[in-house]
Amino acid sequence: MIHYIYADQLKNFPVLADSMFKDRAYQFKDRHNWDVNVNENGHEIDQYDAMNPLYVIWQNEDGTHGGSIRIMPTVGQIMTNDYFSHLTDGVKISSPVIWECTRFCLAPGAGPNVAAALLAAGLELGIRFGLDQAIGVIYTRTHAIYRRIGWVPEIIGTDGDDREAISIGVWDISTEARDELCRKSGISADDMAYWFDASFNANFNDESLAAA
C-alpha cells in the first residue's frame, strides 16, 4: 500500500523510515557508487531530508519499505536549482505548480508493479495538489524504466555521455497518465484515491498500519 508522509511524521513510522533510508543507502551508495553520505545507522540522508519534504512510500506487507520518492515544491530550495542549474541553462525553476521528485528508490526484491505504483501515486498527489508538472534529475540508464512504465519525461538538459549521463526531466501531470500507470501497476485509481485520503485525513502509526 501507499503512504504519503512528511519528514516530521516519520518518527511515527520507525520501521518504514529505517528501512527506507537503509534501502536508499544500498541503492545510491552501494549499487550506484554515488557520492552520498551514509550515517552511523546505515541511513542515506541529505540536506533536503531536513527540509520536511513529502515522501511517497510503498509499504510491504511486513511494514518495511518497498519503494519511495521524495517530493518538494520548487518555490523552496531544491536539488535541481542548487546543483544542476547548468542543465537548465542557468534558469531557476520555481513555480507553485511544478514540484521536484528525487531519491526514487526501489527496495531489493521489490515487486514488478512497485515502480508504476509509486509513479501513479505521485500523479495522484499532483492532481490533488493542482500541479501541472514534475521535474527530476535522472540518469540515462534509468530512462528505460520510464519507457517501460509508459510515463516518459521531456528531457530539457543533459550532461555526460552514455549510461552515466545526467539529465533534467519534466513530466506532465494528468488523470490520463495516472489511470494508465494504475492499470500497469494493477492498482485501481479508487485505491490510489483512498490511500491519499487516508494519509492526509488521519494520523497513523505503525500499529494502525499493521491493522489496515
C-alpha positions in Angstrom: 0.0 0.0 0.0 1.0 3.6 -0.5 1.6 6.2 2.2 2.2 10.0 1.9 4.3 11.0 4.9 6.1 14.3 5.6 9.5 14.1 7.1 8.4 15.4 10.5 5.9 12.5 10.7 8.5 9.8 10.0 9.0 9.3 13.8 5.6 7.8 13.9 6.7 5.1 11.3 10.1 3.9 12.7 10.1 0.6 10.8 9.2 2.2 7.5 11.6 5.1 7.9 14.5 2.9 9.0 14.1 0.6 6.0 13.6 3.4 3.6 16.8 5.2 4.5 18.8 1.9 4.5 17.4 1.0 1.1 18.5 4.4 -0.2 22.0 3.7 1.1 22.1 0.4 -0.6 20.8 1.8 -3.9 22.7 5.0 -4.2 25.9 4.3 -2.3 26.5 0.6 -2.7 25.0 -0.1 -6.1 25.5 3.2 -8.0 28.5 4.4 -6.0 27.1 8.0 -5.8 28.9 10.5 -3.6 26.3 10.4 -0.8 26.6 10.3 3.0 25.6 7.3 5.0 25.3 7.8 8.7 26.2 5.6 11.7 22.7 4.0 11.4 23.3 3.0 7.8 20.9 5.7 6.6 21.4 7.7 3.4 20.2 11.2 4.4 21.0 14.5 2.8 20.3 18.2 3.4 16.9 18.0 1.7 15.6 15.4 4.1 16.0 18.1 6.8 13.6 20.4 4.9 10.4 18.5 5.7 9.9 17.0 2.3 6.9 14.8 1.4 7.7 11.1 0.8 5.5 8.8 -1.3 6.3 5.3 0.1 5.2 1.8 -0.9 4.8 -0.3 2.3 5.4 -4.0 2.1 3.1 -6.4 3.9 5.6 -6.8 6.7 5.7 -3.0 7.3 9.0 -2.4 5.6 9.9 -0.1 2.7 9.3 -1.3 -0.8 10.0 1.9 -2.7 9.8 5.6 -2.4 10.0 9.1 -3.9 10.9 12.4 -2.2 8.8 15.4 -3.3 9.5 19.1 -2.7 7.9 22.3 -4.0 10.1 24.2 -6.4 9.2 27.5 -4.7 11.7 26.4 -2.0 15.2 25.1 -2.1 15.6 22.1 -4.4 18.3 19.9 -5.8 17.8 21.0 -9.4 18.4 24.6 -8.7 21.2 24.1 -6.2 23.3 21.6 -8.1 22.1 21.1 -11.7 21.2 24.6 -13.0 23.8 24.1 -15.7 21.3 21.6 -17.2 18.7 24.3 -17.4 21.0 27.0 -18.9 21.0 28.7 -15.6 17.3 29.2 -15.5 15.9 28.7 -11.9 12.8 26.5 -11.9 10.4 27.9 -9.4 6.6 27.6 -9.7 3.8 26.7 -7.3 2.5 24.2 -10.0 5.9 22.4 -10.5 7.3 20.2 -7.8 10.6 18.3 -7.8 10.9 14.5 -7.4 14.2 13.0 -6.2 15.6 9.9 -4.5 13.4 7.5 -6.5 14.4 4.2 -4.7 13.2 0.6 -5.1 14.0 -1.8 -2.3 15.9 -5.0 -3.2 13.4 -7.6 -4.4 10.6 -5.0 -5.0 7.8 -6.4 -7.0 7.5 -5.5 -10.7 4.5 -3.3 -10.0 6.1 -1.1 -7.3 7.7 1.4 -9.7 4.5 2.0 -11.6 2.5 2.2 -8.3 4.9 4.9 -7.0 4.6 7.0 -10.1 0.9 6.6 -10.2 0.8 7.8 -6.5 2.9 10.7 -7.5 0.4 11.6 -10.2 -2.4 11.3 -7.7 -0.7 13.8 -5.5 0.0 16.1 -8.4 -3.7 16.0 -9.4 -4.9 16.6 -5.9 -2.5 19.4 -5.3 -3.3 21.1 -8.6 0.2 20.7 -10.1 1.0 20.8 -13.8 4.4 19.2 -13.9 7.1 17.3 -12.0 10.8 17.7 -12.6 13.6 15.4 -11.6 17.3 14.6 -12.1 17.7 11.2 -13.8 20.5 9.1 -15.2 20.4 7.9 -18.8 20.4 4.3 -17.6 17.1 4.8 -15.8 15.3 6.1 -18.9 14.3 2.6 -19.8 12.3 2.3 -16.6 10.1 5.3 -17.6 9.8 4.0 -21.1 8.7 0.6 -19.9 6.2 2.1 -17.4 4.9 4.5 -20.0 5.4 7.9 -18.4 8.3 9.3 -20.4 9.8 12.7 -19.4 10.7 15.5 -21.7 14.5 16.0 -21.4 15.4 19.7 -21.1 19.2 19.3 -20.4 21.8 16.6 -20.3 25.4 16.4 -19.2 27.8 13.5 -19.7 27.9 10.5 -22.0 26.3 7.1 -22.4 24.7 5.5 -19.3 26.4 7.9 -16.9 24.8 11.0 -18.4 22.6 13.0 -16.1 19.5 14.8 -17.4 16.7 17.0 -16.1 13.4 15.5 -17.0 9.9 17.1 -17.0 6.8 15.0 -16.6 3.3 16.3 -17.4 0.7 15.5 -14.8 -2.7 14.3 -16.0 -5.5 12.0 -15.0 -4.9 10.0 -18.2 -1.3 9.3 -17.2 -2.4 8.3 -13.7 -5.0 5.9 -14.9 -2.6 4.3 -17.3 0.0 3.8 -14.6 -2.7 2.5 -12.3 -3.6 -0.1 -15.0 0.1 -1.1 -15.4 0.6 -1.4 -11.6 -2.6 -3.5 -11.2 -3.9 -0.9 -8.6 -7.2 0.8 -9.2 -7.5 4.6 -9.2 -10.0 4.2 -6.4 -7.4 2.5 -4.2 -4.9 5.3 -5.0 -7.5 7.9 -4.0 -8.3 6.0 -0.8 -4.6 5.8 0.2 -4.2 9.6 -0.5 -7.2 10.4 1.6 -6.1 8.1 4.4 -2.7 9.7 4.5 -3.9 13.3 4.7 -7.0 12.9 6.7 -5.9 10.6 9.5 -2.9 10.2 11.9 -1.4 6.7 11.5 1.3 4.9 13.4 2.9 1.5 12.9 0.2 -0.2 15.0 -2.7 1.2 12.9 -0.8 0.4 9.7 -0.5 -3.2 10.8 -4.2 -3.3 11.4 -5.0 -1.8 8.0 
